[in-house]
Amino acid sequence: MSTELAQNPTWLIVSQVKSNRVVYFTDDTDYRPPMQADWCYISPFRGALPQGMTLRNCWRWRFDGMAFADAGKPPPANKASTLLAHNRQSLLDQLAERIQALRSPLEPSTPQGHELRARKLAAARAFLAGEPAAEILLTTAAAHQLPVAAMARNLLALAAERDAVMANTEALRESLAVAVRRATSQTELLELRQRLINEVAADRLEPQPPTVPHTTPATQADAPMSEATLVDERLRLRLQLRNRINDLRRPWQSHYLLDDTIVARKAELAAAVLRAGGALPAGMDGTLLLSHAAARGQNLAVAAREVQEDLRQMRNVLVATESMKDALLLRIAAAGDASALEAVGRTIATLELPAADCTEQGGEA
């Protein structure tokens, strides 16, 4: 090797493309990366390497293709400053968690809930301003078993309560967050931590839903109602009645598609088997009833009687609820003032099946 080459050796420098940080170097001019890589760049360099640079610490240097720059060791961390920053961030995280805990009960429980709340609120304001009740307000009132006007006032009160809680929590959050960021000592942070515990407390800020009476004040109970109000209240009661009748019938409602067809066929088979003394008549396809019996470990006659008993109970429930529905629809149509409407609403809310129709199902048809 000539003296010149010994004094000015040729190196291949492997550096990161994005940061120019040196990750490897070698004097093997035939060196190639073990695989295709677009994260590194290989540059030739002739001359002496920076003093002290080894394969163990070359990451300290950056190489731009021309010269090396020593990034140096990072300055020693200021332990007091690091602890202050850690505690500051911890307090900010606690503040965010507590504020969120206070606001969570106010959040809608379903997707698009905010949009639906806005629609309900707009419908309530429009109704109280004299416009006809929107369907969304009527269905909400029926579900809550409240007069439409009471439901509208309730929605407005709940919205005002939510707005107040949001405003109060935001004022607290802003005040404490700014104070925490400005704190310059552990003593200040400790004082702010105590403020956070005392001031952002669920028992002081958790919203209390306003109580809206389910009844109409006595002074208004017998007051004449406008025809538009009567129409809204009667529709609301019909919706409430439908919900209650559906609740009473729901245990008998199958969740399987086309199950009505299956039930009707089982009823035919059960009747035929019992007429034949408990045996399947010749030539009849009894697959449905046989399957019913096998699934329950029954003989065919027992299965047939069970199917008929289930159908009897279902018919009793349907007849009873249909009678309730007809009677109450008549009362709704006849109700002409707030007192009568309220009485019908109470009756609907307490509807129950007669004891004889509440017997336990012998088996699912």
LINCORCOR-V52000 format. One record per residue. RES is the residue in one letter. PSI is psi in whole degrees, 0 to 359 (999 if undefined). D_CENTER is the distance of its C-alpha to the mean C-alpha in Angstrom with 1 decimal. Layout:
{{RES PSI D_CENTER} {RES PSI D_CENTER}}
This chain:
{{M 133 76.1} {S 162 77.7} {T 323 77.5} {E 318 75.4} {L 326 72.8} {A 325 72.7} {Q 334 72.2} {N 70 69.7} {P 160 67.7} {T 132 65.1} {W 153 61.5} {L 123 58.4} {I 123 55.4} {V 119 51.9} {S 157 49.3} {Q 139 45.7} {V 315 45.4} {K 324 42.8} {S 352 44.2} {N 11 47.8} {R 135 47.5} {V 129 50.2} {V 343 49.0} {Y 153 52.3} {F 155 56.0} {T 155 59.0} {D 6 62.6} {D 104 62.4} {T 349 62.7} {D 5 61.8} {Y 136 58.3} {R 145 55.4} {P 149 51.7} {P 343 50.8} {M 166 48.4} {Q 127 47.4} {A 131 45.3} {D 6 44.2} {W 348 43.1} {C 162 46.7} {Y 135 49.9} {I 120 53.4} {S 138 56.1} {P 145 59.8} {F 133 61.3} {R 125 64.9} {G 186 66.1} {A 140 65.3} {L 159 61.7} {P 141 60.5} {Q 130 62.2} {G 354 60.1} {M 124 57.6} {T 175 57.0} {L 339 54.6} {R 331 52.8} {N 14 52.2} {C 340 52.4} {W 342 48.8} {R 337 50.0} {W 152 51.9} {R 142 50.9} {F 122 53.1} {D 13 53.1} {G 345 55.8} {M 313 58.6} {A 160 58.3} {F 146 56.4} {A 127 54.4} {D 112 53.7} {A 340 50.2} {G 167 51.4} {K 143 49.7} {P 147 46.8} {P 147 48.0} {P 138 47.5} {A 142 44.2} {N 105 44.6} {K 320 43.2} {A 317 42.8} {S 321 41.0} {T 316 38.7} {L 320 37.8} {L 315 37.3} {A 319 34.9} {H 312 33.0} {N 326 32.7} {R 313 31.8} {Q 325 28.9} {S 318 27.8} {L 321 27.9} {L 321 25.9} {D 316 23.2} {Q 319 23.2} {L 313 23.2} {A 319 20.0} {E 316 18.2} {R 318 19.5} {I 317 18.7} {Q 323 15.1} {A 324 15.0} {L 327 16.6} {R 337 14.3} {S 318 10.9} {P 342 11.5} {L 349 12.2} {E 147 9.0} {P 152 7.3} {S 357 4.5} {T 158 4.6} {P 151 6.4} {Q 16 9.9} {G 324 9.1} {H 319 11.9} {E 318 14.3} {L 322 14.0} {R 318 14.6} {A 321 17.5} {R 317 18.9} {K 318 18.8} {L 318 20.5} {A 320 23.0} {A 321 23.8} {A 314 24.3} {R 318 26.6} {A 318 28.5} {F 314 29.1} {L 342 30.4} {A 359 32.6} {G 0 34.2} {E 159 32.5} {P 151 31.6} {A 131 28.2} {A 157 25.6} {E 320 24.0} {I 327 20.5} {L 320 22.1} {L 315 24.1} {T 325 21.3} {T 317 19.3} {A 319 22.5} {A 318 23.3} {A 323 20.0} {H 358 20.7} {Q 46 24.4} {L 149 25.6} {P 154 28.2} {V 317 27.1} {A 318 28.7} {A 321 27.2} {M 320 23.7} {A 316 24.5} {R 323 25.8} {N 315 22.8} {L 318 20.5} {L 319 23.0} {A 318 23.2} {L 321 19.5} {A 319 19.5} {A 321 22.6} {E 315 21.1} {R 316 18.1} {D 320 20.7} {A 317 23.0} {V 318 20.6} {M 317 19.6} {A 316 23.3} {N 315 24.4} {T 326 22.1} {E 322 23.0} {A 316 26.6} {L 315 26.4} {R 313 24.7} {E 313 27.3} {S 312 30.1} {L 322 29.3} {A 316 28.4} {V 317 31.6} {A 320 33.6} {V 317 32.3} {R 331 33.2} {R 348 36.6} {A 138 37.4} {T 5 40.5} {S 161 41.0} {Q 327 39.5} {T 316 40.7} {E 318 38.7} {L 323 35.5} {L 319 36.1} {E 320 36.5} {L 326 33.3} {R 319 31.5} {Q 321 32.9} {R 318 31.8} {L 316 28.2} {I 319 28.2} {N 322 29.9} {E 325 28.3} {V 68 24.7} {A 133 24.3} {A 324 21.4} {D 347 24.0} {R 333 25.5} {L 348 22.6} {E 130 19.7} {P 139 19.5} {Q 112 21.2} {P 134 20.2} {P 143 23.4} {T 125 25.1} {V 121 26.2} {P 143 28.9} {H 354 28.5} {T 161 32.2} {T 137 34.3} {P 146 36.9} {A 327 40.3} {T 340 41.9} {Q 353 39.7} {A 319 39.5} {D 10 42.7} {A 143 42.7} {P 141 43.1} {M 146 40.0} {S 158 40.1} {E 322 39.9} {A 318 36.7} {T 319 35.0} {L 318 36.3} {V 314 35.0} {D 314 31.4} {E 322 31.6} {R 320 33.0} {L 320 30.4} {R 318 27.7} {L 324 29.5} {R 322 29.9} {L 318 26.2} {Q 319 25.7} {L 316 28.5} {R 316 27.0} {N 317 23.7} {R 318 25.9} {I 319 28.3} {N 322 25.6} {D 319 24.2} {L 329 27.7} {R 343 28.3} {R 321 25.1} {P 341 26.6} {W 3 29.2} {Q 120 27.1} {S 151 27.1} {H 7 24.2} {Y 137 26.8} {L 144 28.1} {L 23 31.7} {D 334 31.9} {D 321 34.0} {T 319 36.7} {I 315 36.6} {V 317 36.8} {A 318 39.8} {R 319 41.6} {K 320 41.1} {A 318 42.6} {E 314 45.6} {L 317 46.2} {A 315 45.9} {A 319 48.4} {A 319 50.8} {V 316 50.7} {L 325 51.4} {R 328 54.2} {A 12 55.7} {G 20 55.8} {G 3 52.7} {A 157 53.6} {L 124 52.1} {P 146 54.6} {A 138 56.4} {G 358 55.0} {M 133 51.5} {D 104 48.5} {G 25 46.7} {T 314 44.0} {L 316 41.1} {L 323 42.8} {L 318 44.1} {S 318 40.7} {H 314 39.3} {A 317 42.3} {A 321 42.1} {A 336 38.4} {R 3 39.3} {G 37 42.7} {Q 160 44.5} {N 172 47.7} {L 322 47.6} {A 317 48.9} {V 317 46.3} {A 319 43.5} {A 315 45.1} {R 322 45.3} {E 316 41.7} {V 315 40.5} {Q 323 42.7} {E 319 41.4} {D 316 37.8} {L 322 38.7} {R 313 40.8} {Q 319 37.9} {M 318 35.6} {R 320 38.3} {N 317 38.8} {V 316 35.1} {L 317 35.2} {V 316 38.5} {A 314 37.4} {T 328 34.2} {E 322 36.1} {S 317 38.7} {M 314 36.2} {K 313 34.6} {D 316 38.1} {A 318 39.3} {L 328 36.3} {L 322 36.3} {L 317 39.9} {R 322 39.1} {I 316 36.5} {A 330 39.0} {A 340 41.6} {A 128 39.6} {G 359 41.0} {D 173 39.9} {A 321 37.1} {S 315 38.5} {A 320 38.8} {L 319 35.3} {E 321 33.9} {A 318 35.9} {V 318 34.6} {G 319 31.0} {R 321 31.8} {T 315 33.4} {I 317 30.6} {A 335 28.1} {T 11 30.5} {L 134 31.4} {E 155 32.0} {L 147 33.9} {P 149 37.5} {A 322 38.0} {A 337 40.0} {D 3 37.1} {C 14 34.6} {T 152 36.4} {E 142 34.5} {Q 136 34.3} {G 335 37.0} {G 158 35.1} {E 127 32.7} {A 999 34.8}}
